[in-house]
Amino acid sequence: MTHHIPFNLPYLTGKEAHYMYQAVFKGKLSGNGDFTKKCQKYFEDCYGFRKCLLTTSCTDALEMTAILCNIQPGDEVIVPSYTFVSSALAFVRAGAKIVFADSYKNNPNIDADKIEALITPKTKVIVPVHYAGVACDMDKIMDVANRHNLLVVEDAAQAIDSYYISPKTGEKKALGSIGHLAAFSFHETKNIISGEGGMLAINDERFIRRAEIIWEKGTNRAEFFRGEVNKYGWVDTGSSFLPSEVIAAFLWAQVEHLDIIQDKRKQLWNTYYRLLEPLADKGMFSLPDLPSYATNNAHMFYLVCNNLEERTALIKKLKDNDILAVFHYLSLHSSTYYQNKHDGRDLPNCDKFADCLVRLPMYYDLTEEDVKLICEII
């Protein structure tokens, strides 16, 4: 009998409680203390983001981008349909109309060649989602955005420590550093975690000052603490988007181990790929597609089955062996909430991934033996 293999198990480096104790002991528990600053500086220095602000979730970071992009009722935002609800919801709350785009045939990411046809005079933002931490075709997306004077918000929830390599210039850029704004997640299912948590990355100077104000409940408090103004007050809209120091302290312990975590995840990912390739070659399912312009951060390992029945049977077979594999998003354009607002276009590739994609267990404490066992059962 196999032992239980969950879908995800949060990894602890061992320093989390120590740093959280330090944060408590210093007596600065509200946001934007030492650990927050350390995390933000690390991401700025390591990945070349202009400015980083930790948030309580990736959803909050996306809500900040909707405010920064000045979304007004009736504005249109282009979002892939195969994504988490937050990618669209943040803009819906600001009154936007979501225009859903299809995925590529062999890749869940937004089909960059289909974006231009969706643009109207009301379009304001394009939201590429880097599914599984694999880059969208950012040269094409930025080119379309620049020609039509649109803003680009990268939904990099799954994309920490992953890169885009420009086919034009050969330049390697961290995902989240290319669009005007980007949102990351540190939810417990991600590569590095703080339980719940996220981050806004700002790459366009225009948005930095206002982002800080929105982050601090619409006040210029951050400027006040830096001694740039002699008093602070309510100057803009905003909310309480910043996490407590306890969360930032937890995240810092993870950040320190980022390379170790990534090496192990990539090793597991490669083992899955190697062992399942012979079955994929026989056409039993497809393996993740890695375009030449994308690196792999081993956020998830997925298979795309040939149909819904085969996926259901595969998930059941694994469950019978006490292994938890799960499917992922249902297409947002056919969701209960949005189907009546969608313009009726078919998005067949999104629907195929909704019906056929299955995610296999992937977390730091998974062993090579576990992966071999899962592949044997498959």
PLY file of the C-alpha trace (Angstrom):
ply
format ascii 1.0
element vertex 378
property float x
property float y
property float z
element edge 377
property int vertex1
property int vertex2
end_header
0.00 0.00 0.00
1.33 3.45 -0.87
1.68 6.16 1.77
-0.44 9.31 1.46
0.99 11.88 -0.95
-0.85 15.22 -0.69
-1.09 17.66 -3.58
0.81 20.34 -1.66
2.69 20.57 1.62
3.96 23.98 2.76
7.74 23.91 3.28
9.34 25.48 6.36
13.01 26.44 6.33
13.25 26.40 10.16
13.87 30.14 10.55
10.26 31.34 10.23
9.35 31.22 13.94
12.73 32.73 14.85
12.21 35.77 12.62
8.57 36.11 13.66
9.74 36.16 17.29
12.27 38.87 16.37
9.51 40.95 14.78
7.32 40.58 17.90
10.25 41.29 20.22
11.14 44.53 18.39
7.62 45.75 19.10
6.92 46.83 15.50
4.13 44.54 14.34
2.20 46.65 11.86
3.39 46.76 8.24
6.37 48.35 6.59
8.98 47.52 9.25
12.45 45.99 8.88
11.40 42.62 7.46
9.06 44.23 4.93
11.89 46.50 3.76
14.38 43.58 3.59
12.02 41.50 1.44
11.20 44.41 -0.87
14.87 45.33 -1.32
15.80 41.71 -2.04
13.26 41.42 -4.85
14.24 44.80 -6.30
17.95 43.95 -6.27
17.61 40.35 -7.38
15.07 40.72 -10.20
15.40 44.32 -11.30
11.93 45.53 -10.30
11.89 49.34 -10.00
9.92 49.25 -6.75
8.31 46.47 -4.70
5.54 46.70 -2.12
4.48 43.66 -0.11
0.71 43.12 0.06
-1.61 40.84 1.99
-2.32 38.82 -1.18
-1.75 38.73 -4.93
-5.42 39.71 -5.28
-4.68 42.89 -3.30
-1.67 43.62 -5.52
-3.96 43.26 -8.56
-6.55 45.55 -6.96
-3.80 48.13 -6.52
-2.95 47.83 -10.23
-6.61 48.48 -11.13
-6.48 51.72 -9.11
-3.10 52.71 -10.58
-4.33 52.05 -14.13
-7.23 54.36 -13.28
-9.86 51.85 -14.42
-13.25 53.53 -14.88
-16.67 51.90 -15.43
-16.87 50.74 -19.05
-13.11 50.46 -19.61
-12.09 47.15 -21.21
-9.40 44.85 -19.88
-8.07 41.86 -21.85
-7.55 38.79 -19.64
-7.03 35.10 -20.51
-10.10 33.03 -19.66
-7.98 30.17 -18.30
-6.80 31.80 -15.08
-7.70 32.32 -11.43
-10.68 34.55 -10.74
-8.51 37.33 -9.21
-6.93 38.13 -12.60
-10.33 39.44 -13.71
-12.03 40.26 -10.39
-9.62 43.06 -9.43
-10.64 44.97 -12.58
-14.34 44.02 -12.38
-14.50 45.65 -8.94
-13.32 48.91 -10.54
-16.14 48.68 -13.10
-14.22 47.25 -16.06
-15.65 45.03 -18.75
-13.50 41.92 -19.13
-12.69 40.80 -22.67
-11.56 37.19 -22.46
-8.75 35.86 -24.66
-8.04 32.26 -25.61
-4.95 30.22 -24.70
-2.50 28.77 -27.20
-3.39 25.30 -28.45
-0.45 23.64 -26.69
0.08 26.08 -23.81
-2.36 27.57 -21.23
-0.90 31.08 -21.61
-2.72 33.86 -23.47
-2.30 33.58 -27.26
-0.34 36.77 -28.00
-1.29 36.63 -31.70
-5.00 36.93 -30.85
-4.80 39.98 -28.58
-4.80 42.73 -31.21
-8.16 41.65 -32.65
-9.74 42.16 -29.21
-8.64 45.79 -28.82
-11.28 48.55 -29.09
-11.15 52.29 -28.30
-12.24 51.34 -24.76
-9.36 48.93 -24.08
-7.06 50.12 -21.31
-5.06 47.14 -19.98
-3.73 43.73 -21.08
-3.19 41.18 -18.30
-0.84 38.37 -19.35
-0.87 35.52 -16.80
2.37 33.50 -16.66
0.72 30.12 -16.10
2.83 27.63 -14.11
5.59 30.25 -14.02
6.14 29.93 -17.77
6.51 33.25 -19.61
3.92 34.64 -22.00
5.30 36.01 -25.28
6.17 39.38 -23.76
7.85 40.95 -26.83
4.63 40.54 -28.83
2.43 41.68 -25.94
4.51 44.79 -25.18
4.65 45.61 -28.89
0.83 45.51 -29.20
0.47 47.51 -25.96
2.93 50.18 -27.09
1.30 50.59 -30.50
-2.16 50.99 -28.93
-0.96 52.97 -25.89
-2.18 50.33 -23.40
-0.90 49.37 -19.96
0.39 45.85 -19.25
-0.15 44.24 -15.83
1.72 40.95 -15.49
-0.12 38.44 -13.32
3.02 36.72 -12.05
1.28 34.93 -9.15
3.07 31.67 -10.02
6.15 33.20 -11.61
8.69 34.13 -8.94
12.26 33.40 -10.09
11.24 32.76 -13.69
12.50 34.60 -16.76
11.66 35.69 -20.29
14.42 35.55 -22.90
13.73 37.98 -25.72
14.06 36.28 -29.14
14.79 39.76 -30.56
17.59 40.89 -28.26
18.53 37.74 -26.32
18.05 39.75 -23.12
16.91 37.74 -20.07
14.38 39.54 -17.88
12.65 38.38 -14.70
8.91 37.81 -15.11
7.15 40.74 -13.46
9.86 43.19 -14.55
8.60 43.67 -18.13
5.06 45.09 -17.91
4.24 48.46 -16.34
3.06 46.67 -13.17
3.07 43.10 -11.86
1.50 41.07 -9.06
3.03 38.10 -7.22
1.62 35.56 -4.76
3.19 34.01 -1.66
0.14 31.83 -0.91
1.02 28.52 0.71
0.81 26.69 -2.63
3.56 28.84 -4.22
7.33 28.27 -4.46
8.08 30.63 -1.56
5.31 31.36 0.89
4.02 33.44 3.77
0.70 31.58 4.18
-1.27 34.35 2.55
0.67 37.18 0.98
1.61 38.93 -2.22
3.61 41.72 -3.78
3.16 44.55 -6.22
6.11 45.21 -8.53
6.22 48.63 -10.21
8.42 49.06 -13.29
7.20 52.44 -14.50
8.38 55.53 -12.58
4.99 57.23 -13.11
3.30 54.85 -10.68
5.77 54.66 -7.80
4.65 57.61 -5.66
0.95 56.92 -6.12
1.41 53.19 -5.41
2.91 53.99 -1.99
-0.02 56.28 -1.20
-2.65 53.71 -2.25
-0.77 51.07 -0.21
-0.89 53.31 2.88
-4.70 53.80 2.85
-4.56 56.84 0.57
-2.17 58.78 2.82
1.34 60.07 2.15
2.54 58.41 5.35
5.54 56.68 3.71
6.88 60.08 2.58
6.31 61.46 6.09
8.36 58.65 7.68
11.18 59.31 5.23
11.13 62.99 6.26
10.05 64.17 2.79
6.95 65.98 4.08
6.38 67.50 7.53
2.90 66.05 8.05
0.77 63.44 6.39
-2.89 63.29 5.44
-5.48 61.78 3.14
-4.43 62.56 -0.43
-5.87 59.78 -2.64
-7.95 56.62 -2.70
-6.43 53.41 -1.33
-6.84 50.70 1.27
-4.90 48.80 3.92
-2.91 46.68 1.51
0.26 46.11 3.51
0.85 42.92 5.51
1.96 42.80 9.13
5.65 42.43 10.02
4.94 38.87 11.25
4.04 37.83 7.69
7.06 39.65 6.23
9.30 37.93 8.82
7.96 34.52 7.75
8.55 35.44 4.09
12.14 36.56 4.80
13.00 33.05 6.08
11.72 31.69 2.76
13.53 34.29 0.67
16.85 33.29 2.29
16.25 29.70 1.08
14.97 30.59 -2.39
17.85 28.99 -4.31
17.72 25.78 -2.28
13.95 25.53 -2.74
14.23 26.18 -6.48
17.00 23.61 -7.05
14.96 20.88 -5.37
11.73 21.76 -7.21
13.50 21.76 -10.58
15.04 18.38 -9.82
11.58 16.92 -9.04
10.09 18.57 -12.15
12.81 17.08 -14.37
12.26 13.62 -12.87
8.54 13.82 -13.65
9.30 14.94 -17.22
11.88 12.21 -17.85
9.70 9.40 -16.50
6.50 10.50 -18.25
8.02 11.38 -21.63
7.72 7.82 -23.07
3.93 7.85 -22.41
3.59 11.35 -23.88
5.49 10.17 -26.98
2.80 7.48 -27.39
0.13 10.21 -27.36
-1.43 9.25 -24.03
-1.27 12.85 -22.79
0.86 15.97 -23.39
3.58 17.30 -21.12
4.07 20.99 -20.22
5.15 23.12 -23.16
8.20 25.32 -22.53
8.61 27.89 -25.33
12.20 28.77 -26.27
11.73 32.25 -24.75
10.75 30.89 -21.29
12.64 29.46 -18.34
11.06 27.02 -15.89
10.67 27.87 -12.19
9.12 24.43 -11.44
6.04 25.98 -9.90
3.86 23.08 -11.01
3.94 19.88 -12.98
0.87 19.19 -15.08
-0.34 16.79 -17.76
-2.93 17.50 -20.42
-5.09 14.42 -20.91
-6.83 13.68 -24.23
-10.33 14.21 -22.84
-12.33 14.81 -19.68
-13.11 11.09 -19.15
-9.43 10.13 -19.18
-8.57 12.93 -16.76
-11.36 11.91 -14.37
-10.18 8.29 -14.49
-6.53 9.30 -13.91
-7.38 11.49 -10.89
-9.48 8.63 -9.48
-6.71 6.05 -10.03
-4.22 8.24 -8.18
-6.74 8.91 -5.39
-7.32 5.16 -5.00
-3.57 4.96 -4.34
-3.80 7.78 -1.78
-2.19 10.35 -4.11
-3.93 13.67 -4.51
-3.84 15.15 -8.02
-6.21 17.96 -8.94
-7.56 19.76 -11.99
-7.22 23.53 -12.17
-9.29 26.47 -13.43
-12.69 26.37 -15.02
-12.79 28.89 -17.88
-13.88 32.26 -16.50
-15.90 33.14 -19.61
-18.28 30.26 -18.83
-18.44 30.90 -15.06
-21.80 31.46 -13.38
-20.81 35.02 -12.53
-19.56 36.15 -15.92
-21.10 34.00 -18.66
-23.97 36.44 -19.29
-21.51 39.34 -19.60
-19.18 37.45 -22.00
-19.61 38.32 -25.69
-20.37 34.73 -26.71
-17.08 33.99 -28.53
-15.93 30.39 -28.25
-12.54 29.96 -26.55
-11.85 26.30 -27.38
-8.28 26.10 -26.06
-9.24 27.47 -22.63
-12.06 24.95 -22.49
-9.70 22.12 -23.42
-7.33 22.98 -20.54
-10.30 23.33 -18.18
-11.42 19.79 -19.14
-8.09 18.01 -19.62
-5.33 19.53 -17.47
-4.34 17.70 -14.28
-1.78 18.93 -11.75
0.44 16.39 -10.01
1.82 16.73 -6.46
4.66 19.28 -6.36
6.30 20.57 -3.18
9.74 20.76 -1.60
9.41 17.72 0.69
8.26 15.43 -2.12
10.94 12.77 -2.70
12.35 11.30 -5.91
10.81 7.99 -4.75
7.40 9.65 -4.46
7.70 10.99 -8.00
8.75 7.57 -9.32
5.78 5.96 -7.57
3.33 8.53 -8.99
4.75 8.01 -12.50
4.52 4.20 -12.14
0.84 4.46 -11.21
0.19 6.81 -14.15
0 1
1 2
2 3
3 4
4 5
5 6
6 7
7 8
8 9
9 10
10 11
11 12
12 13
13 14
14 15
15 16
16 17
17 18
18 19
19 20
20 21
21 22
22 23
23 24
24 25
25 26
26 27
27 28
28 29
29 30
30 31
31 32
32 33
33 34
34 35
35 36
36 37
37 38
38 39
39 40
40 41
41 42
42 43
43 44
44 45
45 46
46 47
47 48
48 49
49 50
50 51
51 52
52 53
53 54
54 55
55 56
56 57
57 58
58 59
59 60
60 61
61 62
62 63
63 64
64 65
65 66
66 67
67 68
68 69
69 70
70 71
71 72
72 73
73 74
74 75
75 76
76 77
77 78
78 79
79 80
80 81
81 82
82 83
83 84
84 85
85 86
86 87
87 88
88 89
89 90
90 91
91 92
92 93
93 94
94 95
95 96
96 97
97 98
98 99
99 100
100 101
101 102
102 103
103 104
104 105
105 106
106 107
107 108
108 109
109 110
110 111
111 112
112 113
113 114
114 115
115 116
116 117
117 118
118 119
119 120
120 121
121 122
122 123
123 124
124 125
125 126
126 127
127 128
128 129
129 130
130 131
131 132
132 133
133 134
134 135
135 136
136 137
137 138
138 139
139 140
140 141
141 142
142 143
143 144
144 145
145 146
146 147
147 148
148 149
149 150
150 151
151 152
152 153
153 154
154 155
155 156
156 157
157 158
158 159
159 160
160 161
161 162
162 163
163 164
164 165
165 166
166 167
167 168
168 169
169 170
170 171
171 172
172 173
173 174
174 175
175 176
176 177
177 178
178 179
179 180
180 181
181 182
182 183
183 184
184 185
185 186
186 187
187 188
188 189
189 190
190 191
191 192
192 193
193 194
194 195
195 196
196 197
197 198
198 199
199 200
200 201
201 202
202 203
203 204
204 205
205 206
206 207
207 208
208 209
209 210
210 211
211 212
212 213
213 214
214 215
215 216
216 217
217 218
218 219
219 220
220 221
221 222
222 223
223 224
224 225
225 226
226 227
227 228
228 229
229 230
230 231
231 232
232 233
233 234
234 235
235 236
236 237
237 238
238 239
239 240
240 241
241 242
242 243
243 244
244 245
245 246
246 247
247 248
248 249
249 250
250 251
251 252
252 253
253 254
254 255
255 256
256 257
257 258
258 259
259 260
260 261
261 262
262 263
263 264
264 265
265 266
266 267
267 268
268 269
269 270
270 271
271 272
272 273
273 274
274 275
275 276
276 277
277 278
278 279
279 280
280 281
281 282
282 283
283 284
284 285
285 286
286 287
287 288
288 289
289 290
290 291
291 292
292 293
293 294
294 295
295 296
296 297
297 298
298 299
299 300
300 301
301 302
302 303
303 304
304 305
305 306
306 307
307 308
308 309
309 310
310 311
311 312
312 313
313 314
314 315
315 316
316 317
317 318
318 319
319 320
320 321
321 322
322 323
323 324
324 325
325 326
326 327
327 328
328 329
329 330
330 331
331 332
332 333
333 334
334 335
335 336
336 337
337 338
338 339
339 340
340 341
341 342
342 343
343 344
344 345
345 346
346 347
347 348
348 349
349 350
350 351
351 352
352 353
353 354
354 355
355 356
356 357
357 358
358 359
359 360
360 361
361 362
362 363
363 364
364 365
365 366
366 367
367 368
368 369
369 370
370 371
371 372
372 373
373 374
374 375
375 376
376 377
